């Protein structure tokens, strides 16, 4: 076997956990073969350059072999070789993420809840807002 569908190859080389995920990434245009956007049925052979994006990491790998079966990670690494430029770019991106993380990634759960908003504004509850008073109509400081 000297040719294999790109979605099967990406799955066998352990870039994506399932073929469905590989197909989704290909359909989104995040995978290129020899600089061209492809469809999942595109066949790859030894010597092809594949550019793919995994999360925020952009990788470029050269196909060394094809396999239709998904094996252990050490065997899967024999199917490709990452280009030196891609390795350097990955190291640079990792260093940049470590020193200056993206502010949007710090938001873990989206919009704050009512309790979160109160904690952010410093109001722990009604007792702090009204002091020791139990009613808004009665002011203990005034003499009547």
C-alpha positions as a Python dict, from the first residue, in 0.01 Angstrom:
ca = {
    (1, 'X'): (0, 0, 0),
    (2, 'X'): (160, 325, -110),
    (3, 'X'): (-139, 562, -93),
    (4, 'X'): (-402, 627, 175),
    (5, 'X'): (-687, 869, 237),
    (6, 'X'): (-577, 1175, 434),
    (7, 'X'): (-841, 1127, 704),
    (8, 'X'): (-730, 767, 764),
    (9, 'X'): (-364, 867, 766),
    (10, 'X'): (-419, 1148, 1019),
    (11, 'X'): (-608, 903, 1240),
    (12, 'X'): (-343, 629, 1205),
    (13, 'X'): (-61, 878, 1273),
    (14, 'X'): (-245, 982, 1593),
    (15, 'X'): (-297, 1348, 1509),
    (16, 'X'): (-669, 1310, 1583),
    (17, 'X'): (-847, 1066, 1810),
    (18, 'X'): (-1114, 963, 1558),
    (19, 'X'): (-1155, 973, 1182),
    (20, 'X'): (-1462, 1191, 1234),
    (21, 'X'): (-1252, 1456, 1409),
    (22, 'X'): (-996, 1435, 1128),
    (23, 'X'): (-1273, 1483, 868),
    (24, 'X'): (-1412, 1782, 1060),
    (25, 'X'): (-1071, 1950, 1070),
    (26, 'X'): (-1018, 1883, 700),
    (27, 'X'): (-1361, 2026, 615),
    (28, 'X'): (-1283, 2339, 820),
    (29, 'X'): (-974, 2396, 604),
    (30, 'X'): (-724, 2333, 883),
    (31, 'X'): (-537, 2064, 689),
    (32, 'X'): (-340, 2121, 368),
    (33, 'X'): (-143, 1879, 154),
    (34, 'X'): (147, 2036, -37),
    (35, 'X'): (1, 2380, 35),
    (36, 'X'): (-346, 2307, -103),
    (37, 'X'): (-674, 2265, 83),
    (38, 'X'): (-801, 1910, 55),
    (39, 'X'): (-1105, 1692, 105),
    (40, 'X'): (-1108, 1384, 332),
    (41, 'X'): (-1083, 1146, 35),
    (42, 'X'): (-755, 1297, -90),
    (43, 'X'): (-483, 1034, -101),
    (44, 'X'): (-140, 1096, 49),
    (45, 'X'): (184, 920, -29),
    (46, 'X'): (535, 921, 108),
    (47, 'X'): (703, 1256, 49),
    (48, 'X'): (390, 1475, 79),
    (49, 'X'): (402, 1778, 309),
    (50, 'X'): (99, 1810, 534),
    (51, 'X'): (18, 2130, 720),
    (52, 'X'): (-229, 2095, 1003),
    (53, 'X'): (-351, 2289, 1302),
    (54, 'X'): (-412, 2127, 1639),
    (55, 'X'): (-569, 2383, 1869),
    (56, 'X'): (-339, 2684, 1851),
    (57, 'X'): (-39, 2485, 1725),
    (58, 'X'): (36, 2491, 1351),
    (59, 'X'): (243, 2190, 1243),
    (60, 'X'): (405, 2088, 914),
    (61, 'X'): (500, 1724, 872),
    (62, 'X'): (643, 1516, 591),
    (63, 'X'): (485, 1178, 523),
    (64, 'X'): (739, 897, 554),
    (65, 'X'): (500, 604, 528),
    (66, 'X'): (136, 507, 520),
    (67, 'X'): (-57, 269, 743),
    (68, 'X'): (-429, 200, 750),
    (69, 'X'): (-416, 69, 1107),
    (70, 'X'): (-384, 278, 1420),
    (71, 'X'): (-101, 143, 1629),
    (72, 'X'): (87, 255, 1938),
    (73, 'X'): (235, 605, 1949),
    (74, 'X'): (599, 497, 1888),
    (75, 'X'): (490, 316, 1571),
    (76, 'X'): (276, 610, 1461),
    (77, 'X'): (575, 845, 1492),
    (78, 'X'): (751, 643, 1224),
    (79, 'X'): (485, 751, 970),
    (80, 'X'): (593, 1117, 967),
    (81, 'X'): (872, 1361, 1042),
    (82, 'X'): (806, 1716, 1156),
    (83, 'X'): (999, 1981, 964),
    (84, 'X'): (1267, 2177, 1153),
    (85, 'X'): (1085, 2504, 1083),
    (86, 'X'): (768, 2360, 1236),
    (87, 'X'): (957, 2242, 1545),
    (88, 'X'): (1112, 2587, 1593),
    (89, 'X'): (777, 2761, 1545),
    (90, 'X'): (616, 2525, 1798),
    (91, 'X'): (886, 2593, 2057),
    (92, 'X'): (854, 2967, 2003),
    (93, 'X'): (474, 2953, 2033),
    (94, 'X'): (499, 2744, 2353),
    (95, 'X'): (741, 2993, 2506),
    (96, 'X'): (517, 3283, 2411),
    (97, 'X'): (211, 3111, 2563),
    (98, 'X'): (405, 3041, 2882),
    (99, 'X'): (519, 3401, 2932),
    (100, 'X'): (218, 3588, 2795),
    (101, 'X'): (-97, 3382, 2804),
    (102, 'X'): (-404, 3482, 2608),
    (103, 'X'): (-641, 3677, 2837),
    (104, 'X'): (-949, 3515, 2685),
    (105, 'X'): (-826, 3171, 2795),
    (106, 'X'): (-837, 3281, 3161),
    (107, 'X'): (-1217, 3296, 3154),
    (108, 'X'): (-1310, 2944, 3247),
    (109, 'X'): (-1687, 2941, 3254),
    (110, 'X'): (-1815, 3233, 3048),
    (111, 'X'): (-2052, 3482, 3208),
    (112, 'X'): (-2034, 3514, 3585),
    (113, 'X'): (-2330, 3396, 3788),
    (114, 'X'): (-2519, 3623, 4026),
    (115, 'X'): (-2308, 3493, 4314),
    (116, 'X'): (-1987, 3554, 4115),
    (117, 'X'): (-2092, 3911, 4033),
    (118, 'X'): (-2160, 3984, 4399),
    (119, 'X'): (-1822, 3842, 4495),
    (120, 'X'): (-1650, 4051, 4228),
    (121, 'X'): (-1819, 4374, 4338),
    (122, 'X'): (-1736, 4311, 4703),
    (123, 'X'): (-2096, 4284, 4818),
    (124, 'X'): (-2120, 3959, 5011),
    (125, 'X'): (-2489, 3993, 5081),
    (126, 'X'): (-2759, 4229, 5200),
    (127, 'X'): (-2614, 4258, 5550),
    (128, 'X'): (-2300, 4428, 5418),
    (129, 'X'): (-2497, 4660, 5194),
    (130, 'X'): (-2744, 4773, 5462),
    (131, 'X'): (-2512, 4753, 5759),
    (132, 'X'): (-2678, 4608, 6071),
    (133, 'X'): (-3024, 4732, 5975),
    (134, 'X'): (-3291, 4476, 5910),
    (135, 'X'): (-3517, 4712, 5716),
    (136, 'X'): (-3464, 4994, 5473),
    (137, 'X'): (-3739, 5205, 5631),
    (138, 'X'): (-3598, 5206, 5983),
    (139, 'X'): (-3282, 5405, 6044),
    (140, 'X'): (-3144, 5339, 6392),
    (141, 'X'): (-2921, 5649, 6387),
    (142, 'X'): (-3207, 5900, 6378),
    (143, 'X'): (-3383, 6010, 6696),
    (144, 'X'): (-3758, 6023, 6681),
}
